[in-house]
């Protein structure tokens, strides 16, 4: 699978998404919140990152 173009590699984690423009919904749902926690974002930063791109069903807003 091609890496998200808006991601960075962190340790043995696959990718860390920041803004997922152009990425599939499945990729977003699978990686977004978990990856943000891996690199030490605070809960507030995680919520800010995820709330701008996905609604409750995992669809772009």
C-alpha positions as CSV (number, residue, x, y, z in Angstrom):
1,X,0.0,0.0,0.0
2,X,1.3,3.4,-0.9
3,X,2.1,5.7,2.0
4,X,-0.2,8.7,2.6
5,X,1.5,11.7,1.1
6,X,0.8,13.7,4.2
7,X,2.4,11.3,6.7
8,X,5.7,10.7,8.3
9,X,7.3,7.4,9.4
10,X,7.7,6.9,13.1
11,X,9.6,3.9,14.5
12,X,7.9,0.7,13.3
13,X,4.5,2.4,13.0
14,X,3.5,2.5,9.3
15,X,2.7,6.2,8.9
16,X,1.5,9.2,10.9
17,X,-1.2,11.2,9.2
18,X,-1.6,14.9,9.7
19,X,-4.0,16.1,7.1
20,X,-5.6,13.4,5.0
21,X,-6.6,15.3,1.9
22,X,-6.8,12.8,-1.0
23,X,-6.6,9.7,1.3
24,X,-9.2,7.0,1.3
25,X,-11.8,6.9,4.2
26,X,-10.6,3.4,5.1
27,X,-7.0,4.6,5.5
28,X,-8.1,7.6,7.6
29,X,-10.2,5.5,10.0
30,X,-7.5,2.8,10.4
31,X,-4.6,5.2,11.1
32,X,-5.7,8.6,12.2
33,X,-6.3,8.7,16.0
34,X,-4.0,5.8,16.9
35,X,-1.1,7.3,15.0
36,X,-1.5,10.7,16.5
37,X,-1.2,9.2,19.9
38,X,1.9,7.3,19.0
39,X,3.9,10.4,18.3
40,X,2.9,12.1,21.6
41,X,0.1,14.5,20.6
42,X,-2.0,15.6,23.5
43,X,-5.7,14.6,23.6
44,X,-6.7,18.1,22.6
45,X,-4.4,18.0,19.6
46,X,-5.8,14.6,18.6
47,X,-9.3,15.9,18.8
48,X,-8.5,19.0,16.8
49,X,-6.8,16.9,14.1
50,X,-9.5,14.2,13.8
51,X,-12.6,16.5,14.1
52,X,-11.7,18.6,11.1
53,X,-11.6,15.6,8.7
54,X,-14.1,12.9,9.7
55,X,-17.7,12.8,10.9
56,X,-19.1,10.0,13.2
57,X,-19.5,7.7,10.2
58,X,-15.9,8.1,9.0
59,X,-16.9,10.2,6.0
60,X,-15.2,13.5,5.0
61,X,-17.2,16.5,6.2
